[in-house]
């Protein structure tokens, strides 16, 4: 811990900014990976209970093309677009 503090004190402002940016990027990647992991878990649960490929909003099948592009899609394209329009 002391080494890190000493290193930060020795860094100029540009180095400190670069270091902070790298830490933020690392955190962002970790959050993205965690979100992807949860999406995969949910897709596997849906496979187990027989609801994989079924839209969670309208109950219609999600197209094979959409599932190939996004295997953990939980909505059909129509419902996904409608949801995005509301946001």
N, C-alpha and C positions, 0 to 999 in steps of 0.2 A: 504494500500500500504506500509506504514512504517513497519507494522508487517511482511510482506513478506520479505522486505529488511533486517530487523533485523534477521529474521529466517535464511535467506540465509547466512548472515555474521557469524552466530553461527554454521552453518553446516560445517562439515569437507569436504575435497575434494571428498571423496567417496560418502557422502550424497548428495553433489551438483551434482555429476555425475548421481547418481540414480534418483534424482529429474528431471534433464534435460532429461534423458532417458524416464521417465514416461510422461513428457510433449510431447516429440516427438511421443510416442506411442499413446497418447490421440489424438494428431493432425492427425496422420495417420488413426486411427479408424474413426475420424470424416470425413476425406476426402473419405474414403472407403464407409461410410454410405451415404454421399452425392452423390457419383457416383452411388451407387445402387439405390438411390431414383430417380435420373435422368433416369436410365435405366428402372425402373418401369413405370415412367411417359411416356417414349417413347413407351413402350409396350402397355400401355393403349390407347395412341393415335392411334397406329396401329390397335388395336382392333376396335376402333371407326371408322376408315376410311377403314376397311376391308383388310388391308395389313399385319395383324399379321400372322406369320408363313410363310411368303414369303421372300425369300432371297433378301436382298437389293442389291446384286451384280448381280446375274444371273437371278433373277425373278422366280426361281423354288421353289417349296414348301420345307420348312424345315421339316425334319422328326419329327414325333410325339415323338420318343425316345429322340431326341436332345432337343426338347422343354420341355419335362418332366425333363430332367437333367438341362437345362438352359432356363427357361421360357422367358427370355428377349434376347434370341439369335437373332441376326439380319442377320446372314448369315447361309447358309447351311454348312455342315461339309466340303465339298470339297472346297468351297470358303474361309472358315475360315482358313483351312490348307494352302491354296495358299497365303492368306494374311500374315500368320505367317511366311511362308518361305521367303517372300519378306523383312520382317523386320529383 
